[in-house]
Amino acid sequence: MVGRFEGLSDLEWKLFEDVMTEVGEKRERGMPHAPFRYVLNTLMYVLITGCHWCDVPKGEIWASKSSAHRWLLRWQTDGTLARLQARILGIAEERGLINWNCGAVDGSFSPWQGRW
């Protein structure tokens, strides 16, 4: 079943706010940058619900699909996503929420083209 996500709570945002320290470059024209909380809301929505980019919600707490995708690519490149992941795993491990003795790998997206 697809998950439900309605945006980060204030407490959840506090966990990630300091990781999002980079300020976007100043532009002369166009729309101002979406707040990072809205971008993270949108990215989390896509991850949790499994929706397509064209189906991201619109409203006050969401970034546009193009803005969210642009920041996703940038954060992938500059290491921000790795820092977010480390923060989440650190908190989960500290609370004993991770069992490192078992795991699963999904190979359905593997680029391997071999034959059985």
WOFEN-V652979 format. One record per residue. N is the residue number from 1. RES is the residue in three letters. PSI is psi in radians with two decimals (none if undefined). OMEGA is omega as a letter, one per 40 degrees, with the letter a starting at -180 (* if undefined). Layout:
# WOFEN-V652979
N & RES & PSI & OMEGA
N & RES & PSI & OMEGA
This chain:
# WOFEN-V652979
1 & MET & 2.45 & a
2 & VAL & 2.44 & a
3 & GLY & 3.02 & i
4 & ARG & 2.38 & a
5 & PHE & 2.25 & a
6 & GLU & 0.41 & i
7 & GLY & 2.74 & i
8 & LEU & 2.40 & i
9 & SER & 2.95 & i
10 & ASP & -0.70 & i
11 & LEU & -0.76 & i
12 & GLU & -0.73 & i
13 & TRP & -0.66 & i
14 & LYS & -0.53 & i
15 & LEU & -0.47 & a
16 & PHE & -0.24 & a
17 & GLU & -0.75 & a
18 & ASP & -0.30 & i
19 & VAL & -0.50 & a
20 & MET & 1.04 & a
21 & THR & -0.37 & a
22 & GLU & 2.35 & i
23 & VAL & 2.35 & i
24 & GLY & 2.65 & i
25 & GLU & 2.57 & a
26 & LYS & 2.32 & a
27 & ARG & 2.61 & a
28 & GLU & -0.58 & a
29 & ARG & 3.01 & i
30 & GLY & -3.07 & a
31 & MET & 2.58 & i
32 & PRO & 2.78 & i
33 & HIS & 2.50 & i
34 & ALA & 2.49 & i
35 & PRO & 2.50 & a
36 & PHE & -0.55 & i
37 & ARG & -0.71 & i
38 & TYR & -0.67 & i
39 & VAL & -0.81 & i
40 & LEU & -0.67 & i
41 & ASN & -0.83 & a
42 & THR & -0.78 & i
43 & LEU & -0.75 & i
44 & MET & -0.66 & i
45 & TYR & -0.79 & i
46 & VAL & -0.76 & a
47 & LEU & -0.75 & a
48 & ILE & -0.75 & a
49 & THR & -0.40 & a
50 & GLY & 0.32 & a
51 & CYS & 2.89 & i
52 & HIS & 2.77 & i
53 & TRP & -0.61 & a
54 & CYS & -0.20 & a
55 & ASP & 0.20 & i
56 & VAL & 2.56 & a
57 & PRO & 2.76 & i
58 & LYS & 2.51 & i
59 & GLY & -2.96 & a
60 & GLU & -0.58 & a
61 & ILE & 0.18 & a
62 & TRP & 2.58 & i
63 & ALA & 2.81 & i
64 & SER & 2.76 & a
65 & LYS & -0.66 & a
66 & SER & -0.70 & i
67 & SER & -0.77 & i
68 & ALA & -0.74 & a
69 & HIS & -0.71 & i
70 & ARG & -0.79 & i
71 & TRP & -0.59 & i
72 & LEU & -0.85 & i
73 & LEU & -0.73 & a
74 & ARG & -0.77 & a
75 & TRP & -0.52 & i
76 & GLN & -0.75 & a
77 & THR & -0.74 & a
78 & ASP & 0.00 & i
79 & GLY & 0.00 & a
80 & THR & -0.71 & i
81 & LEU & -0.67 & i
82 & ALA & -0.68 & i
83 & ARG & -0.67 & i
84 & LEU & -0.78 & i
85 & GLN & -0.77 & i
86 & ALA & -0.69 & i
87 & ARG & -0.81 & a
88 & ILE & -0.83 & a
89 & LEU & -0.65 & i
90 & GLY & -0.79 & i
91 & ILE & -0.78 & a
92 & ALA & -0.74 & a
93 & GLU & -0.71 & i
94 & GLU & -0.60 & a
95 & ARG & 0.07 & i
96 & GLY & 0.50 & a
97 & LEU & -0.05 & a
98 & ILE & 2.25 & i
99 & ASN & 1.80 & a
100 & TRP & -0.05 & a
101 & ASN & -0.22 & i
102 & CYS & 2.77 & a
103 & GLY & 3.02 & i
104 & ALA & 2.61 & i
105 & VAL & 2.30 & i
106 & ASP & 2.00 & a
107 & GLY & 0.25 & a
108 & SER & -0.32 & i
109 & PHE & 0.28 & a
110 & SER & 2.38 & i
111 & PRO & 0.00 & a
112 & TRP & 2.30 & a
113 & GLN & 0.26 & a
114 & GLY & 2.98 & i
115 & ARG & 2.66 & i
116 & TRP & none & *
